[in-house]
Amino acid sequence: MKFIVDEVHEGLTVGEFLKARGFSGRALRRLKREGKIFLNGEKVFASAKVTSGNIVEVDLSEESKIKPS
């Protein structure tokens, strides 16, 4: 699942951005643990900052069973 960061969300961390998109804290912890969070195609920690135009991607493959609320 891919998201493009807009100007409104610029400066947030990846974790804050994904929470704003409906991901729970529990889902974020699991995604971090499994290394399934990417910023512009590179694995990142949830503490990485986003800027306008960045692409945040999470791997929601079938085996992860994580879905935004």
Buried (B, 14 or more C-beta within 10 A) or exposed (E): EEBEBEEEBBEBBBBBBBBEBEBBEEBBEBBBEEEBBBBBEEEBEBEBBBEEEBEBBBBBEEEBEBEBE
